Amino acid sequence: MTLLASLRDEWTALEAELDLWAEAGRVASFWWRDDDATDVTPPLERLLRLKDSTRTPLTLAVIPGLATEALASRLDGSPGLTVVQHGFAHRNHAPAGEKKCEFPASRPLQQRIDDLRAGEKSLGTLFPRRLRVLVPPWNRIADMAGDLATMGFIALSGFGLRRHPFAAPGLIQLNTHIDPVDWRGGDVTSGCRTALKQAVLCLQRQRGDVALQQPLGLLTHHLRHDDTGWDFIAAFVELIGRHPGAEWTGLERALKIGLPPRP
């Protein structure tokens, strides 16, 4: 039995939930973020082919301290693609025994700010049209939201349903929610099943609570997926793209969804 067939119940549950959105005259918005880009690789080319063949907007989180000019050249002019900043060098600076984090509170604040500024400068040179959105490695960052806003970032992107559209005054919180990678066990089927269940749960919670309105983010890691994982991603992207109760949206529009009206 193939992976997609083994998840028949989970696919059915997702379609049924989207059917409820469509019946209510609502459309659930989704956005797609892929992490850890540094260079032109076969997995990156596969990611770009999927983006292009499905005409799905893609946000690519690039590690500025490792990004190459070849990557910048390859992505230049790629339709439907937005580049954002993925930390600085994707290095773990957390103390032993703590969860991985490039910007833990244990690091002096000025060091963290200097790294982010260096990363922003490097990324701006390679990708002048990038958006100033920070994706912290491992989706973790210490209490720096206010500093990010002061530095000129417009948004912070982590993982999980946000409780408020702003991480700090002037800094939008735009998260991802659906991750098919099983980071602990490495089981592809388990990771994809969890991703589908998470998608349904997030949709249900949004449908029942207007205050939780936000675009749901698909999180992929092109360097980590095997053929089976890619099959799942392609099927998920296709389902959202064709269902009347769902839509894909680019990053610029995603940043505006769920924000309170301006006074």
C-alpha positions in Angstrom: 0.0 0.0 0.0 1.3 3.4 -0.9 1.7 6.2 1.6 -1.1 8.2 0.0 -3.4 5.2 0.1 -2.5 4.4 3.8 -3.7 8.0 4.7 -7.1 7.6 3.1 -9.0 8.4 6.3 -6.9 11.5 7.0 -7.3 12.8 3.4 -11.1 12.2 3.7 -11.3 14.1 6.9 -9.4 17.1 5.4 -11.7 17.2 2.4 -14.8 16.9 4.6 -13.6 19.9 6.7 -12.9 21.9 3.6 -16.4 21.0 2.3 -17.8 22.6 5.5 -15.9 25.8 4.7 -17.2 25.8 1.1 -20.8 25.1 2.3 -20.6 28.1 4.6 -19.4 30.3 1.8 -15.9 30.6 3.3 -12.5 30.0 1.9 -9.5 28.9 4.0 -6.3 30.5 3.0 -3.0 28.6 2.9 0.6 29.7 2.4 3.7 27.7 1.8 7.1 28.2 3.4 10.2 26.0 2.7 13.2 26.3 5.0 17.0 26.0 4.9 17.8 27.1 1.3 21.5 27.8 0.8 22.5 26.7 -2.7 21.2 25.2 -6.0 20.7 21.5 -5.4 18.6 18.7 -6.9 16.0 18.9 -4.1 15.7 22.7 -4.6 15.1 22.1 -8.3 12.4 19.6 -7.5 10.8 22.1 -5.1 10.8 24.8 -7.8 9.4 22.4 -10.4 6.5 21.6 -8.1 5.9 25.3 -7.4 5.9 26.1 -11.1 3.8 23.1 -12.3 1.1 23.9 -9.8 1.5 27.7 -9.9 1.6 27.8 -6.2 3.2 30.8 -4.4 6.2 29.8 -2.4 8.1 31.6 0.4 11.7 30.4 0.6 13.6 30.9 3.9 17.2 31.4 3.0 20.1 31.1 5.4 22.0 34.3 4.7 25.3 33.2 6.2 25.5 30.2 3.9 23.6 31.5 0.8 25.5 31.5 -2.5 25.5 33.7 -5.5 24.5 30.7 -7.6 21.3 30.5 -5.5 20.5 34.2 -6.0 21.1 33.8 -9.8 18.8 30.7 -10.0 16.0 32.3 -8.1 16.1 35.7 -9.8 12.8 36.2 -11.6 11.3 32.9 -10.5 7.5 33.5 -10.6 5.5 33.3 -7.4 8.6 33.1 -5.2 9.4 35.3 -2.2 12.7 35.1 -0.2 12.8 35.8 3.5 15.6 35.6 6.1 16.2 32.3 7.9 18.3 33.4 10.9 21.9 34.0 10.2 24.0 30.8 10.0 21.6 28.3 11.4 23.9 27.5 14.3 22.7 26.2 17.6 23.8 28.5 20.5 21.5 27.0 23.1 23.1 25.7 26.3 23.5 21.9 26.7 20.2 20.3 27.6 18.0 23.0 26.1 16.1 22.9 22.8 18.1 24.1 19.7 18.0 27.8 19.1 20.2 30.2 17.2 19.0 33.2 19.3 18.5 31.9 22.9 18.2 34.3 25.8 21.5 33.1 27.2 23.3 34.8 24.3 24.1 38.5 24.8 21.4 40.6 23.1 23.9 42.6 21.2 25.4 39.5 19.6 22.0 38.3 18.5 21.2 41.7 17.0 24.6 41.9 15.3 24.0 38.4 13.7 20.6 39.4 12.5 21.8 42.7 11.0 24.7 40.9 9.3 22.3 38.4 7.9 19.9 41.1 6.7 22.7 42.9 4.9 24.0 39.8 3.2 20.5 38.7 2.1 19.7 42.2 0.9 22.8 42.1 -1.4 21.9 38.7 -2.9 18.1 39.2 -3.0 17.2 42.9 -3.2 13.5 42.1 -3.5 13.3 39.9 -0.4 10.7 40.7 2.2 12.0 41.6 5.7 10.4 38.7 7.4 12.4 36.7 10.0 12.1 32.9 10.2 14.2 31.8 13.2 15.9 28.4 12.8 14.0 25.7 14.7 11.1 28.2 14.9 12.5 29.5 18.1 13.7 32.9 19.2 14.0 34.5 22.6 11.9 37.5 23.5 13.3 39.7 20.8 10.0 40.7 19.0 10.3 44.4 20.0 14.0 44.5 18.8 13.0 42.9 15.5 10.4 45.7 14.9 13.0 48.3 15.7 15.4 46.7 13.3 12.9 47.1 10.4 11.5 43.5 10.2 7.8 43.5 9.2 7.0 40.0 10.4 8.1 37.0 12.5 7.3 33.5 11.3 7.3 30.5 13.6 5.1 27.5 14.1 1.7 27.0 15.6 -1.6 28.8 15.8 -1.0 32.4 16.7 -3.1 34.0 19.5 -2.6 37.5 18.3 -1.8 38.8 14.8 1.1 40.9 16.1 4.2 39.6 17.9 5.0 43.2 18.9 3.7 46.6 17.8 4.4 46.8 14.1 5.6 43.2 13.8 3.1 40.7 12.3 3.1 37.1 13.5 2.7 34.8 10.5 3.2 31.1 11.4 3.3 27.8 9.7 1.2 24.9 11.1 1.5 21.8 8.9 4.8 20.0 8.9 5.1 16.5 7.3 8.5 15.7 8.7 8.6 13.4 11.8 11.6 15.1 13.4 11.9 12.7 16.3 11.3 9.3 14.8 12.0 9.9 11.1 8.9 7.9 10.1 7.5 9.5 6.9 4.0 8.0 7.2 3.7 9.2 10.8 4.9 12.7 9.9 2.4 13.0 7.0 -0.5 11.6 9.1 0.3 14.1 11.8 0.4 16.9 9.2 -3.0 16.1 7.9 -4.5 15.8 11.4 -3.0 19.2 12.3 -4.5 20.8 9.2 -7.9 19.5 10.1 -7.6 20.6 13.7 -6.4 24.1 12.8 -9.3 24.5 10.3 -11.8 23.4 12.8 -10.5 25.8 15.4 -10.6 28.7 12.9 -14.1 27.8 11.8 -15.3 28.0 15.4 -13.3 31.1 16.5 -13.1 34.1 14.3 -10.4 35.5 16.6 -8.1 32.7 15.3 -8.4 33.7 11.7 -5.0 33.4 10.0 -3.6 31.7 6.8 -2.5 28.2 7.5 1.1 27.5 6.7 2.5 24.4 5.0 6.1 24.0 6.2 8.5 21.9 4.0 12.2 21.3 4.1 13.4 20.5 0.5 16.7 18.9 1.8 14.9 16.5 4.1 12.2 14.9 1.9 12.4 11.5 0.2 10.3 10.5 -2.8 7.4 9.5 -0.6 7.5 12.8 1.2 7.5 14.7 -2.1 4.5 12.7 -3.2 2.6 13.8 -0.1 3.6 17.4 -0.6 2.5 17.4 -4.2 -0.8 15.8 -3.3 -1.4 18.3 -0.5 -0.6 21.3 -2.7 -2.9 19.9 -5.4 -5.8 19.3 -3.0 -5.7 22.8 -1.6 -5.4 24.3 -5.1 -8.5 22.6 -6.5 -10.9 22.6 -3.5 -13.5 25.4 -3.5 -13.2 25.8 0.2 -9.4 26.5 0.1 -6.9 28.7 -1.7 -3.2 29.3 -1.9 -2.0 32.8 -1.3 1.4 34.5 -1.6 3.3 36.0 1.3 2.4 39.6 0.8 -1.4 38.8 1.0 -0.9 36.3 3.7 0.6 39.0 5.9 -2.6 41.0 5.7 -5.1 38.2 6.5 -6.6 38.4 10.0 -5.2 41.8 10.8 -7.5 44.1 12.7 -9.0 46.9 10.6 -7.1 50.2 10.6 -8.8 52.9 12.7 
